[in-house]
């Protein structure tokens, strides 16, 4: 560590309880996508204490900006997502969710607290860097909503770098993944509605069985993976909901299914969408029915920029040693709309380990009702964001 890194490190440790208290506040008061009003208000309250100007993005997102006092014209965007999940918490702790049926089961409470902690450190050290830090507290990540508000609203325009952090319960505390290339898959939602004709089950030839057509579409779509896709490419097509029929002895007139497509390649993403539409319409036509399709693009594939990732690794190595860095994390078929940030501005997404082998709940998977983190990871998050921002803005990271 150089002298400035030591200074930031010590200040981060001194602020640890402040960040822990913030994280526990957010954990006790979870708010799901598009409902993060109280969370946004608390974020604004903390920014006001620091004298950092801010504004709302949409109803529940928060944007803030901090300029360094040295000369420089670079800009970095730091991001934290802030929404919780519709999960009933089963983990018994002093900061357990107070909202029935809702909890921070993915770690966004830690993300929000960590970014506020970084804002506090950077504000106290604005005489150590030039350029601008933009803080984006993003709503609605779980539904692929908030990132586009910031991107389309121009809050990333003219920036040189983006950086985000996600906690990870499958990585031990003290280690951080900074892996170049694909990290998370794209996420698309689809609904296929099948239109047939009702009849008595004893005379199926007089009707068009939407339920049967739907079942054949489910099977046929899976063959797109085994027969129309390169076996070396990663792809998932999952159908999790199927509704059909009104009675046991009536040929179903309507059926509908909902599913998701997840891939790492934009090209394969587009091809798979076209193939699903072709399969669904063709199968329906064979049996005399028709289909209509709906699509929702939740997020693009999250592909870390190589240079940005190497910069993050350089900082991690200086702060915590080479042994702290994971450079080959296995890509996840889960999505994250930070992908939209990286598509707009080169950047990297790091995964900070939060698992402690001696605390079982810290090993629970994200979205699990028993999920929790080892809060020592909070200081790592704050330290990494703060130092990376300063050293990038000052042009100290030479790759």
ROMARGU-819020 format. One record per atom (N, C-alpha, C): residue in one letter; x, y, z. Coordinates in steps of 0.1 Angstrom, whole numbers. Layout:
BEGIN
 code    xx    yy    zz
    A     X     Y     Z
...
This chain:
BEGIN
 code    xx    yy    zz
    X     8   -12     0
    X     0     0     0
    X     9    13     0
    X     4    22    -8
    X    11    35    -7
    X     5    43     5
    X    11    55     7
    X     6    63    19
    X    -8    67    18
    X   -13    71     6
    X   -27    75     5
    X   -36    62     7
    X   -32    51     2
    X   -40    39     4
    X   -41    35    19
    X   -30    37    26
    X   -30    34    40
    X   -39    44    48
    X   -39    56    44
    X   -48    66    50
    X   -63    62    48
    X   -66    59    35
    X   -80    55    32
    X   -84    43    40
    X   -75    33    40
    X   -77    21    47
    X   -80    23    62
    X   -73    32    68
    X   -75    35    83
    X   -88    42    85
    X   -91    51    76
    X  -104    59    77
    X  -116    49    75
    X  -114    40    66
    X  -125    30    63
    X  -127    22    76
    X  -117    17    82
    X  -118     9    94
    X  -125    17   105
    X  -121    30   106
    X  -127    39   116
    X  -142    41   114
    X  -146    40   101
    X  -160    42    98
    X  -168    29    98
    X  -162    18   101
    X  -168     5    99
    X  -182     5   107
    X  -183     9   119
    X  -195     8   127
    X  -206    17   121
    X  -202    28   115
    X  -211    37   109
    X  -218    30    97
    X  -210    23    89
    X  -215    16    77
    X  -223     4    81
    X  -219    -3    92
    X  -227   -14    97
    X  -240   -10   102
    X  -241     1   109
    X  -254     6   114
    X  -263    10   102
    X  -257    16    92
    X  -265    19    80
    X  -271     7    73
    X  -262    -3    72
    X  -266   -15    65
    X  -278   -22    73
    X  -277   -22    86
    X  -287   -28    95
    X  -300   -20    94
    X  -299    -7    93
    X  -311     1    91
    X  -318    -3    79
    X  -311    -4    68
    X  -317    -8    55
    X  -323   -22    56
    X  -315   -31    63
    X  -320   -44    64
    X  -333   -45    72
    X  -334   -37    82
    X  -347   -37    90
    X  -358   -31    82
    X  -355   -23    73
    X  -366   -15    66
    X  -365   -18    51
    X  -367   -30    46
    X  -366   -33    32
    X  -378   -28    24
    X  -374   -23    12
    X  -385   -19     3
    X  -382   -25   -11
    X  -392   -30   -17
    X  -390   -37   -30
    X  -391   -27   -42
    X  -388   -32   -54
    X  -386   -24   -66
    X  -398   -14   -68
    X  -394    -1   -70
    X  -403    10   -73
    X  -409    15   -60
    X  -406     9   -49
    X  -412    14   -36
    X  -401    19   -26
    X  -390    22   -31
    X  -378    25   -22
    X  -378    39   -16
    X  -390    44   -13
    X  -391    58    -9
    X  -383    61     4
    X  -385    52    14
    X  -378    54    27
    X  -363    52    26
    X  -359    43    17
    X  -345    40    15
    X  -339    52     8
    X  -346    58    -2
    X  -340    70    -9
    X  -339    81     1
    X  -349    83     9
    X  -349    94    19
    X  -337    93    28
    X  -334    81    33
    X  -323    79    42
    X  -310    82    35
    X  -309    77    23
    X  -297    80    15
    X  -295    95    13
    X  -305   102    10
    X  -305   117     9
    X  -301   124    22
    X  -306   118    33
    X  -303   124    46
    X  -288   123    49
    X  -282   111    45
    X  -267   109    48
    X  -259   118    38
    X  -264   120    26
    X  -257   128    16
    X  -257   143    21
    X  -269   147    26
    X  -270   161    32
    X  -260   163    42
    X  -257   154    51
    X  -248   155    62
    X  -234   158    56
    X  -231   152    44
    X  -218   154    38
    X  -217   166    29
    X  -228   173    27
    X  -228   184    19
    X  -227   181     4
    X  -231   169     0
    X  -231   164   -14
    X  -244   167   -20
    X  -244   174   -31
    X  -257   177   -38
    X  -262   164   -45
    X  -275   163   -45
    X  -282   151   -50
    X  -295   154   -56
    X  -301   145   -63
    X  -314   146   -69
    X  -320   133   -71
    X  -334   132   -72
    X  -341   120   -74
    X  -340   116   -89
    X  -339   103   -91
    X  -340    98  -105
    X  -352    89  -105
    X  -363    92  -113
    X  -375    85  -111
    X  -381    90   -97
    X  -388    81   -91
    X  -394    84   -78
    X  -385    80   -67
    X  -377    70   -69
    X  -370    63   -58
    X  -355    61   -60
    X  -349    66   -71
    X  -335    65   -73
    X  -328    78   -68
    X  -315    77   -65
    X  -308    90   -60
    X  -295    91   -68
    X  -293   103   -73
    X  -280   106   -80
    X  -273   117   -72
    X  -260   116   -71
    X  -252   126   -64
    X  -239   127   -71
    X  -233   139   -69
    X  -220   142   -76
    X  -211   149   -67
    X  -198   145   -68
    X  -187   151   -59
    X  -175   154   -68
    X  -171   166   -67
    X  -159   171   -75
    X  -147   171   -66
    X  -136   166   -72
    X  -123   167   -64
    X  -117   181   -65
    X  -108   184   -56
    X  -103   198   -56
    X   -90   199   -64
    X   -84   188   -69
    X   -72   189   -77
    X   -77   191   -92
    X   -68   194  -101
    X   -71   195  -115
    X   -73   181  -121
    X   -82   180  -130
    X   -85   168  -137
    X   -99   168  -143
    X  -101   161  -154
    X  -114   161  -160
    X  -120   147  -162
    X  -114   137  -156
    X  -120   124  -156
    X  -133   123  -148
    X  -141   113  -151
    X  -153   111  -144
    X  -155    96  -142
    X  -158    92  -130
    X  -162    78  -127
    X  -176    77  -121
    X  -183    67  -125
    X  -197    65  -119
    X  -196    52  -110
    X  -200    54   -98
    X  -201    43   -88
    X  -216    40   -86
    X  -219    27   -86
    X  -233    23   -85
    X  -236    14   -74
    X  -248    15   -67
    X  -253     6   -58
    X  -268     4   -61
    X  -273    -8   -61
    X  -287   -11   -62
    X  -293   -11   -48
    X  -306    -8   -46
    X  -311    -5   -33
    X  -324   -13   -30
    X  -329   -21   -39
    X  -342   -27   -37
    X  -341   -40   -30
    X  -352   -44   -23
    X  -352   -57   -15
    X  -361   -67   -23
    X  -365   -78   -17
    X  -372   -88   -24
    X  -385   -92   -16
    X  -394   -98   -23
    X  -406  -103   -16
    X  -403  -117   -10
    X  -396  -117     1
    X  -392  -129     8
    X  -394  -127    23
    X  -400  -137    29
    X  -402  -136    44
    X  -389  -141    51
    X  -383  -132    59
    X  -370  -135    65
    X  -372  -145    76
    X  -363  -156    76
    X  -364  -166    86
    X  -351  -165    95
    X  -342  -157    91
    X  -330  -155    99
    X  -332  -147   112
    X  -330  -152   123
    X  -332  -145   136
    X  -320  -137   139
    X  -321  -123   139
    X  -310  -115   143
    X  -316  -101   148
    X  -308   -93   154
    X  -313   -81   160
    X  -317   -71   149
    X  -313   -73   137
    X  -317   -63   126
    X  -326   -70   116
    X  -334   -80   121
    X  -343   -88   112
    X  -353   -78   106
    X  -357   -81    94
    X  -367   -73    87
    X  -380   -71    95
    X  -384   -58    95
    X  -396   -55   103
    X  -409   -54    94
    X  -407   -57    81
    X  -417   -56    71
    X  -421   -71    67
    X  -433   -75    70
    X  -437   -89    67
    X  -436   -91    52
    X  -430  -103    49
    X  -430  -107    35
    X  -419  -100    26
    X  -411   -92    33
    X  -400   -85    25
    X  -387   -86    33
    X  -376   -87    25
    X  -363   -87    32
    X  -352   -84    21
    X  -341   -80    26
    X  -329   -78    18
    X  -322   -92    17
    X  -327  -100     8
    X  -322  -114     7
    X  -311  -115    -4
    X  -307  -103    -9
    X  -297  -103   -20
    X  -285   -95   -17
    X  -286   -87    -6
    X  -274   -79    -2
    X  -274   -65    -7
    X  -285   -60   -12
    X  -286   -46   -17
    X  -285   -36    -5
    X  -289   -41     7
    X  -287   -32    19
    X  -272   -29    21
    X  -264   -39    19
    X  -249   -37    20
    X  -244   -28     9
    X  -250   -30    -3
    X  -245   -21   -14
    X  -248    -7   -12
    X  -260    -4    -7
    X  -264    10    -4
    X  -255    16     7
    X  -253     8    18
    X  -245    13    29
    X  -231    15    25
    X  -226     6    17
    X  -212     7    12
    X  -209    19     4
    X  -219    22    -5
    X  -217    34   -14
    X  -218    47    -6
    X  -227    47     4
    X  -227    59    13
    X  -214    60    20
    X  -208    49    25
    X  -195    49    31
    X  -184    54    23
    X  -185    50    10
    X  -175    55     0
    X  -176    70    -2
    X  -189    75    -3
    X  -191    89    -5
    X  -186    97     7
    X  -187    91    19
    X  -182    98    31
    X  -166    99    31
    X  -160    88    27
    X  -145    88    26
    X  -140    97    15
    X  -147    97     3
    X  -143   105    -8
    X  -145   120    -5
    X  -156   123     2
    X  -159   137     6
    X  -148   142    15
    X  -143   134    24
    X  -133   138    34
    X  -119   139    27
    X  -118   133    15
    X  -105   133     8
    X  -106   140    -6
    X  -115   149    -7
    X  -117   155   -20
    X  -104   164   -24
    X   -96   167   -15
    X   -84   174   -18
    X   -73   165   -23
    X   -76   152   -24
    X   -66   142   -29
    X   -68   138   -43
    X   -79   143   -50
    X   -81   138   -64
    X   -88   150   -72
    X   -86   148   -85
    X   -93   157   -94
    X  -104   150  -101
    X  -112   157  -110
    X  -123   151  -117
    X  -135   149  -108
    X  -144   140  -112
    X  -157   139  -107
    X  -161   125  -104
    X  -167   123   -92
    X  -173   110   -88
    X  -188   112   -89
    X  -195   103   -96
    X  -210   103   -97
    X  -214    91   -89
    X  -223    93   -79
    X  -229    82   -71
    X  -243    79   -76
    X  -246    67   -79
    X  -259    63   -84
    X  -265    52   -75
    X  -275    56   -68
    X  -282    47   -59
    X  -295    42   -67
    X  -294    30   -72
    X  -303    26   -83
    X  -315    17   -77
    X  -327    21   -81
    X  -338    14   -77
    X  -341     2   -87
    X  -349    -7   -83
    X  -355   -17   -92
    X  -346   -26  -100
    X  -335   -30   -94
    X  -326   -39  -101
    X  -332   -53  -102
    X  -340   -57   -92
    X  -345   -70   -93
    X  -356   -72  -104
    X  -361   -62  -109
    X  -370   -63  -120
    X  -365   -57  -133
    X  -352   -54  -134
    X  -345   -49  -146
    X  -351   -35  -150
    X  -352   -27  -140
    X  -359   -14  -142
    X  -350    -2  -141
    X  -343    -1  -130
    X  -337    11  -126
    X  -325    16  -134
    X  -317     6  -139
    X  -305    10  -146
    X  -308    19  -158
    X  -318    15  -166
    X  -322    23  -178
    X  -326    37  -174
    X  -332    39  -163
    X  -336    53  -159
    X  -323    62  -158
    X  -313    56  -152
    X  -300    64  -151
    X  -294    66  -165
    X  -293    55  -172
    X  -287    56  -186
    X  -294    65  -195
    X  -307    63  -196
    X  -316    71  -205
    X  -317    85  -200
    X  -316    87  -187
    X  -317   101  -182
    X  -304   109  -184
    X  -294   103  -189
    X  -281   110  -192
    X  -271   111  -180
    X  -274   103  -170
    X  -265   104  -158
    X  -252    98  -160
    X  -250    90  -170
    X  -237    84  -173
    X  -230    91  -185
    X  -237   101  -191
    X  -231   108  -203
    X  -218   114  -200
    X  -208   112  -208
    X  -195   118  -207
    X  -186   112  -197
    X  -191   101  -190
    X  -182    95  -180
    X  -171    86  -187
    X  -161    84  -179
    X  -150    76  -185
    X  -149    61  -179
    X  -156    59  -168
    X  -155    46  -162
    X  -167    44  -153
    X  -172    31  -152
    X  -183    28  -143
    X  -177    16  -134
    X  -182    16  -122
    X  -178     5  -113
    X  -189     2  -103
    X  -192   -11  -101
    X  -202   -15   -92
    X  -197   -28   -84
    X  -204   -30   -73
    X  -200   -41   -65
    X  -212   -49   -61
    X  -211   -62   -61
    X  -222   -71   -55
    X  -216   -80   -45
    X  -223   -82   -34
    X  -218   -92   -24
    X  -220  -106   -30
    X  -212  -115   -25
    X  -213  -129   -30
    X  -212  -139   -18
    X  -222  -147   -16
    X  -222  -157    -5
    X  -215  -169    -9
    X  -210  -171   -21
    X  -202  -183   -24
    X  -187  -179   -25
    X  -183  -168   -20
    X  -169  -164   -19
    X  -166  -160    -5
    X  -155  -165     0
    X  -151  -162    14
    X  -148  -147    16
    X  -152  -142    28
    X  -149  -128    31
    X  -134  -126    30
    X  -129  -115    24
    X  -115  -113    22
    X  -110  -115     8
    X  -119  -121     0
    X  -116  -123   -14
    X  -126  -116   -23
    X  -121  -112   -34
    X  -130  -104   -44
    X  -128  -109   -58
    X  -139  -111   -65
    X  -138  -115   -79
    X  -137  -103   -88
    X  -127  -102   -96
    X  -127   -92  -107
    X  -123  -100  -120
    X  -134  -104  -127
    X  -132  -113  -138
    X  -136  -106  -151
    X  -127  -106  -160
    X  -130   -99  -173
    X  -139  -108  -181
    X  -147  -101  -190
    X  -156  -109  -199
    X  -169  -111  -193
    X  -177  -121  -198
    X  -190  -124  -193
    X  -190  -128  -178
    X  -199  -121  -170
    X  -201  -125  -156
    X  -215  -129  -153
    X  -225  -122  -160
    X  -239  -125  -158
    X  -246  -126  -171
    X  -256  -134  -172
    X  -264  -136  -184
    X  -274  -124  -186
    X  -278  -123  -199
    X  -290  -115  -202
    X  -302  -121  -196
    X  -312  -114  -193
    X  -325  -119  -188
    X  -336  -113  -196
    X  -343  -122  -203
    X  -356  -119  -210
    X  -367  -127  -205
    X  -378  -120  -203
    X  -391  -127  -199
    X  -400  -128  -211
    X  -407  -139  -212
    X  -416  -141  -223
    X  -429  -147  -219
    X  -440  -144  -226
    X  -453  -150  -223
    X  -458  -155  -237
    X  -462  -167  -238
    X  -468  -173  -250
    X  -482  -176  -247
    X  -491  -170  -254
    X  -506  -172  -252
    X  -510  -181  -264
    X  -517  -192  -261
    X  -521  -201  -271
    X  -536  -200  -272
    X  -541  -198  -285
    X  -556  -196  -287
    X  -561  -208  -295
    X  -571  -215  -289
    X  -577  -226  -295
    X  -592  -225  -296
    X  -599  -236  -295
    X  -613  -236  -296
    X  -619  -247  -286
    X  -628  -243  -278
    X  -633  -253  -268
    X  -643  -263  -274
    X  -644  -274  -268
    X  -653  -285  -272
    X  -654  -295  -260
    X  -663  -304  -261
    X  -663  -315  -251
    X  -651  -324  -253
    X  -646  -329  -242
    X  -634  -338  -244
    X  -637  -351  -252
    X  -650  -354  -252
    X  -654  -366  -260
    X  -654  -364  -275
    X  -653  -351  -279
    X  -653  -348  -293
    X  -642  -338  -296
    X  -629  -342  -294
    X  -618  -333  -295
    X  -616  -328  -309
    X  -621  -335  -319
    X  -620  -331  -333
    X  -628  -318  -336
    X  -637  -315  -327
    X  -645  -303  -329
    X  -639  -291  -323
    X  -629  -293  -316
    X  -622  -282  -309
    X  -607  -280  -313
    X  -600  -271  -308
    X  -586  -269  -309
    X  -580  -268  -295
    X  -572  -279  -291
    X  -568  -280  -277
    X  -556  -271  -274
    X  -559  -260  -268
    X  -548  -251  -265
    X  -538  -257  -254
    X  -544  -265  -245
    X  -535  -271  -235
    X  -525  -280  -242
    X  -530  -289  -251
    X  -521  -298  -258
    X  -511  -291  -266
    X  -515  -280  -273
    X  -505  -272  -281
    X  -495  -266  -272
    X  -499  -261  -260
    X  -489  -255  -251
    X  -479  -265  -246
    X  -484  -277  -243
    X  -475  -287  -238
    X  -464  -291  -249
    X  -469  -291  -262
    X  -459  -294  -272
    X  -449  -283  -275
    X  -454  -271  -272
    X  -445  -259  -274
    X  -434  -260  -263
    X  -438  -264  -251
    X  -428  -265  -240
    X  -417  -275  -243
    X  -421  -286  -248
    X  -411  -296  -252
    X  -403  -292  -264
    X  -409  -286  -274
    X  -402  -282  -286
    X  -392  -271  -283
    X  -395  -262  -274
    X  -386  -251  -271
    X  -373  -256  -265
    X  -374  -266  -257
    X  -362  -272  -250
    X  -353  -278  -261
    X  -358  -282  -272
    X  -350  -288  -282
    X  -341  -277  -289
    X  -345  -265  -288
    X  -337  -254  -293
    X  -323  -254  -287
    X  -322  -258  -275
    X  -309  -258  -268
    X  -301  -270  -273
    X  -307  -282  -274
    X  -300  -294  -278
    X  -297  -296  -293
    X  -306  -289  -301
    X  -304  -291  -315
    X  -302  -279  -324
    X  -304  -267  -318
    X  -302  -255  -326
    X  -291  -246  -321
    X  -285  -250  -310
    X  -275  -242  -303
    X  -262  -249  -302
    X  -251  -242  -304
    X  -237  -248  -303
    X  -236  -253  -288
    X  -232  -266  -286
    X  -231  -271  -273
    X  -221  -264  -264
    X  -212  -257  -270
    X  -202  -249  -263
    X  -207  -236  -258
    X  -219  -232  -262
    X  -224  -219  -258
    X  -234  -221  -246
    X  -234  -212  -237
    X  -242  -213  -225
    X  -256  -206  -228
    X  -266  -214  -225
    X  -280  -209  -227
    X  -290  -216  -218
    X  -299  -209  -213
    X  -310  -215  -205
    X  -323  -209  -210
    X  -332  -219  -213
    X  -346  -215  -216
    X  -355  -222  -205
    X  -361  -214  -196
    X  -369  -220  -186
    X  -383  -215  -186
    X  -392  -224  -185
    X  -406  -221  -184
    X  -411  -225  -170
    X  -415  -215  -163
    X  -419  -217  -149
    X  -433  -216  -146
    X  -442  -213  -156
    X  -456  -211  -153
    X  -464  -216  -165
    X  -474  -224  -163
    X  -483  -228  -174
    X  -497  -229  -169
    X  -506  -221  -175
    X  -520  -221  -171
    X  -528  -225  -183
    X  -539  -234  -181
    X  -547  -238  -192
    X  -560  -244  -187
    X  -571  -242  -195
    X  -583  -249  -192
    X  -592  -243  -182
    X  -605  -248  -182
    X  -615  -243  -173
    X  -622  -255  -165
    X  -621  -267  -171
    X  -627  -278  -165
    X  -621  -291  -170
    X  -623  -302  -163
    X  -616  -315  -166
    X  -621  -321  -179
    X  -634  -317  -182
    X  -640  -324  -194
    X  -642  -314  -206
    X  -634  -303  -206
    X  -636  -294  -217
    X  -622  -292  -224
    X  -622  -293  -237
    X  -610  -290  -244
    X  -607  -275  -242
    X  -594  -273  -238
    X  -590  -259  -234
    X  -590  -250  -246
    X  -597  -238  -244
    X  -597  -228  -255
    X  -585  -219  -254
    X  -580  -217  -242
    X  -568  -208  -240
    X  -558  -215  -231
    X  -545  -212  -234
    X  -534  -216  -225
    X  -524  -205  -226
    X  -516  -204  -215
    X  -505  -194  -215
    X  -494  -200  -207
    X  -482  -196  -211
    X  -470  -200  -203
    X  -461  -188  -202
    X  -453  -187  -191
    X  -443  -177  -189
    X  -429  -183  -187
    X  -419  -177  -193
    X  -406  -182  -191
    X  -395  -172  -192
    X  -383  -177  -193
    X  -371  -168  -194
    X  -361  -174  -203
    X  -353  -165  -209
    X  -342  -169  -217
    X  -330  -162  -211
    X  -319  -169  -209
    X  -307  -164  -204
    X  -295  -168  -212
    X  -287  -159  -217
    X  -275  -162  -225
    X  -264  -151  -222
    X  -252  -154  -227
    X  -241  -144  -226
    X  -238  -137  -239
    X  -244  -141  -250
    X  -241  -136  -263
    X  -252  -128  -268
    X  -250  -115  -271
    X  -261  -107  -278
    X  -267  -113  -290
    X  -258  -119  -298
    X  -262  -126  -311
    X  -271  -138  -308
    X  -267  -146  -299
    X  -275  -158  -295
    X  -288  -154  -289
    X  -288  -143  -282
    X  -300  -138  -275
    X  -310  -134  -286
    X  -306  -127  -296
    X  -316  -124  -307
    X  -320  -136  -315
    X  -311  -145  -318
    X  -315  -157  -325
    X  -324  -166  -317
    X  -322  -167  -304
    X  -331  -175  -296
    X  -345  -170  -296
    X  -346  -157  -295
    X  -360  -150  -295
    X  -367  -154  -308
    X  -360  -152  -319
    X  -366  -155  -332
    X  -371  -170  -333
    X  -362  -179  -328
    X  -365  -193  -328
    X  -377  -197  -320
    X  -378  -191  -308
    X  -389  -194  -299
    X  -402  -190  -306
    X  -402  -178  -312
    X  -414  -173  -319
    X  -418  -182  -330
    X  -408  -187  -338
    X  -411  -196  -349
    X  -416  -209  -344
    X  -410  -215  -334
    X  -414  -228  -329
    X  -429  -227  -324
    X  -432  -217  -316
    X  -445  -215  -310
    X  -456  -214  -321
    X  -453  -205  -331
    X  -463  -203  -341
    X  -465  -216  -350
    X  -454  -223  -353
    X  -454  -235  -361
    X  -462  -246  -354
    X  -459  -249  -342
    X  -465  -259  -334
    X  -480  -257  -333
    X  -484  -244  -330
    X  -498  -241  -329
    X  -505  -243  -343
    X  -499  -239  -354
    X  -505  -240  -367
    X  -508  -255  -370
    X  -498  -264  -366
    X  -500  -278  -369
    X  -513  -283  -364
    X  -517  -279  -352
    X  -529  -284  -345
    X  -541  -274  -346
    X  -540  -264  -355
    X  -551  -255  -358
    X  -553  -243  -349
    X  -543  -240  -341
    X  -543  -229  -332
    X  -535  -217  -336
    X  -535  -207  -328
    X  -526  -196  -331
    X  -520  -192  -317
    X  -509  -183  -318
    X  -503  -179  -306
    X  -500  -164  -307
    X  -499  -157  -295
    X  -494  -144  -295
    X  -483  -144  -284
    X  -473  -135  -286
    X  -461  -135  -277
    X  -459  -121  -272
    X  -454  -121  -259
    X  -450  -108  -253
    X  -436  -110  -248
    X  -428  -100  -249
    X  -414  -101  -244
    X  -411   -89  -235
    X  -403   -91  -225
    X  -397   -80  -217
    X  -382   -82  -216
    X  -375   -72  -219
    X  -360   -72  -218
    X  -356   -67  -205
    X  -353   -76  -195
    X  -349   -71  -182
    X  -335   -66  -181
    X  -326   -73  -188
    X  -312   -68  -188
    X  -304   -75  -198
    X  -293   -68  -203
    X  -284   -73  -212
    X  -274   -82  -205
    X  -266   -90  -213
    X  -255   -97  -206
    X  -245   -87  -199
    X  -240   -91  -188
    X  -230   -83  -181
    X  -216   -88  -184
    X  -209   -80  -192
    X  -196   -83  -197
    X  -186   -73  -193
    X  -178   -77  -183
    X  -168   -67  -178
    X  -158   -63  -188
    X  -155   -50  -189
    X  -145   -45  -198
    X  -131   -49  -193
    X  -123   -54  -202
    X  -110   -60  -198
    X  -101   -50  -191
    X   -99   -38  -197
    X   -90   -28  -191
    X   -95   -24  -177
    X  -108   -21  -176
    X  -114   -17  -163
    X  -112   -28  -153
    X  -114   -41  -156
    X  -112   -52  -147
    X   -98   -53  -142
    X   -88   -51  -151
    X   -74   -51  -147
    X   -71   -40  -138
    X   -77   -28  -140
    X   -75   -17  -130
    X   -80   -21  -116
    X   -92   -27  -116
    X   -97   -31  -103
    X   -88   -41   -96
    X   -83   -51  -104
    X   -73   -61   -98
    X   -61   -54   -93
    X   -56   -44  -100
    X   -44   -37   -96
    X   -46   -31   -82
    X   -58   -25   -80
    X   -61   -18   -67
    X   -62   -29   -57
    X   -69   -40   -60
    X   -71   -51   -50
    X   -58   -56   -45
    X   -49   -59   -55
    X   -36   -64   -52
    X   -28   -55   -43
    X   -29   -42   -45
    X   -21   -33   -37
    X   -27   -32   -23
    X   -40   -33   -22
    X   -47   -32    -9
    X   -46   -45    -1
    X   -49   -56    -7
    X   -51   -69     0
    X   -42   -80    -4
    X   -33   -78   -14
    X   -24   -89   -19
    X   -31   -97   -30
    X   -22  -104   -38
    X   -27  -111   -49
    X   -36  -123   -45
    X   -34  -128   -33
    X   -43  -139   -28
    X   -57  -135   -26
    X   -60  -122   -26
    X   -74  -117   -24
    X   -82  -117   -37
    X   -75  -118   -49
    X   -81  -116   -62
    X   -85  -130   -68
    X   -98  -130   -72
    X  -103  -141   -80
    X  -105  -136   -94
    X   -98  -142  -104
    X   -98  -136  -117
    X  -106  -145  -127
    X  -111  -156  -122
    X  -118  -166  -131
    X  -131  -171  -125
    X  -139  -162  -120
    X  -152  -165  -115
    X  -161  -172  -126
    X  -168  -183  -122
    X  -177  -189  -132
    X  -188  -180  -135
    X  -191  -177  -147
    X  -203  -168  -150
    X  -216  -174  -145
    X  -225  -165  -141
    X  -238  -168  -135
    X  -249  -166  -145
    X  -258  -175  -146
    X  -270  -173  -154
    X  -280  -164  -148
    X  -277  -159  -136
    X  -285  -148  -130
    X  -281  -135  -137
    X  -291  -126  -137
    X  -288  -113  -144
    X  -286  -102  -134
    X  -280   -91  -139
    X  -279   -78  -132
    X  -278   -67  -141
    X  -287   -57  -139
    X  -288   -46  -149
    X  -277   -36  -148
    X  -267   -38  -140
    X  -255   -30  -141
    X  -249   -32  -155
    X  -253   -43  -162
    X  -249   -45  -176
    X  -252   -33  -185
    X  -263   -26  -182
    X  -266   -14  -190
    X  -256    -3  -188
    X  -251    -2  -176
    X  -241     8  -173
    X  -228     5  -182
    X  -224    -7  -182
    X  -212   -11  -189
    X  -214    -9  -204
    X  -226   -12  -209
    X  -228    -9  -223
    X  -227     5  -227
    X  -230    14  -218
    X  -229    28  -220
    X  -215    34  -218
    X  -208    29  -207
    X  -195    34  -204
    X  -186    22  -199
    X  -174    21  -204
    X  -166     9  -200
    X  -165     8  -185
    X  -166    -4  -180
    X  -166    -6  -165
    X  -164   -20  -161
    X  -165   -22  -148
    X  -163   -35  -142
    X  -173   -37  -131
    X  -176   -49  -128
    X  -185   -53  -117
    X  -177   -63  -109
    X  -175   -60   -96
    X  -167   -69   -87
    X  -177   -76   -78
    X  -173   -88   -74
    X  -181   -96   -64
    X  -172   -98   -52
    X  -177   -92   -41
    X  -170   -92   -28
    X  -175  -103   -19
    X  -166  -111   -15
    X  -170  -123    -7
    X  -176  -119     7
    X  -187  -126    11
    X  -193  -123    23
    X  -195  -136    32
    X  -189  -147    27
    X  -191  -160    34
    X  -181  -161    45
    X  -186  -165    57
    X  -177  -169    68
    X  -181  -183    72
    X  -171  -192    71
    X  -173  -206    73
    X  -179  -209    87
    X  -176  -200    96
    X  -181  -202   110
    X  -195  -196   113
    X  -201  -190   103
    X  -214  -184   104
    X  -223  -190    93
    X  -230  -200    95
    X  -237  -207    85
    X  -246  -199    76
    X  -253  -189    81
    X  -262  -181    73
    X  -255  -173    63
    X  -242  -170    65
    X  -235  -162    55
    X  -232  -170    42
    X  -234  -183    43
    X  -232  -192    32
    X  -245  -195    24
    X  -257  -189    30
    X  -269  -191    23
    X  -269  -184    10
    X  -275  -190     0
    X  -275  -183   -14
    X  -284  -171   -14
    X  -280  -162   -23
    X  -288  -150   -25
    X  -303  -154   -28
    X  -312  -146   -23
    X  -327  -148   -25
    X  -332  -159   -15
    X  -323  -164    -6
    X  -328  -174     4
    X  -333  -166    16
    X  -343  -171    23
    X  -349  -164    34
    X  -340  -164    47
    X  -329  -171    46
    X  -319  -171    58
    X  -306  -163    54
    X  -306  -156    43
    X  -295  -149    38
    X  -289  -139    48
    X  -276  -138    50
    X  -270  -128    57
    X  -255  -127    52
    X  -248  -117    57
    X  -234  -115    53
    X  -225  -113    65
    X  -212  -116    63
    X  -202  -112    73
    X  -199   -98    70
    X  -202   -89    80
    X  -202   -75    78
    X  -188   -70    77
    X  -177   -78    79
    X  -164   -74    76
    X  -162   -70    62
    X  -171   -76    53
    X  -170   -73    39
    X  -173   -58    36
    X  -181   -52    45
    X  -185   -38    42
    X  -172   -29    41
    X  -163   -31    49
    X  -151   -23    49
    X  -143   -25    36
    X  -143   -37    31
    X  -136   -40    19
    X  -143   -33     7
    X  -156   -33     7
    X  -164   -26    -3
    X  -161   -11    -3
    X  -161    -5     8
    X  -159     9    10
    X  -145    13     5
    X  -135     5    10
    X  -121     8     7
    X  -119     6    -8
    X  -124    -4   -14
    X  -121    -7   -28
    X  -127     4   -37
    X  -140     8   -34
    X  -146    18   -42
    X  -139    32   -41
    X  -135    35   -28
    X  -129    48   -26
    X  -115    49   -33
    X  -107    39   -31
    X   -93    39   -36
    X   -94    38   -51
    X  -102    29   -57
    X  -103    28   -71
    X  -107    41   -77
    X  -117    48   -72
    X  -122    61   -77
    X  -111    71   -77
    X  -103    72   -66
    X   -93    82   -65
    X   -82    79   -75
    X   -77    67   -75
    X   -66    63   -84
    X   -69    64   -99
    X   -82    60  -102
    X   -86    62  -116
    X   -86    76  -120
    X   -93    84  -112
    X   -94    99  -115
    X   -81   106  -116
    X   -71   101  -108
    X   -58   107  -108
    X   -49   101  -119
    X   -54    92  -127
    X   -46    86  -137
    X   -34    77  -132
    X   -36    71  -120
    X   -25    64  -114
    X   -25    49  -118
    X   -36    44  -125
    X   -37    30  -128
    X   -32    28  -143
    X   -20    23  -145
    X   -15    21  -158
    X   -15     7  -162
    X   -23     3  -172
    X   -25   -11  -176
    X   -18   -13  -189
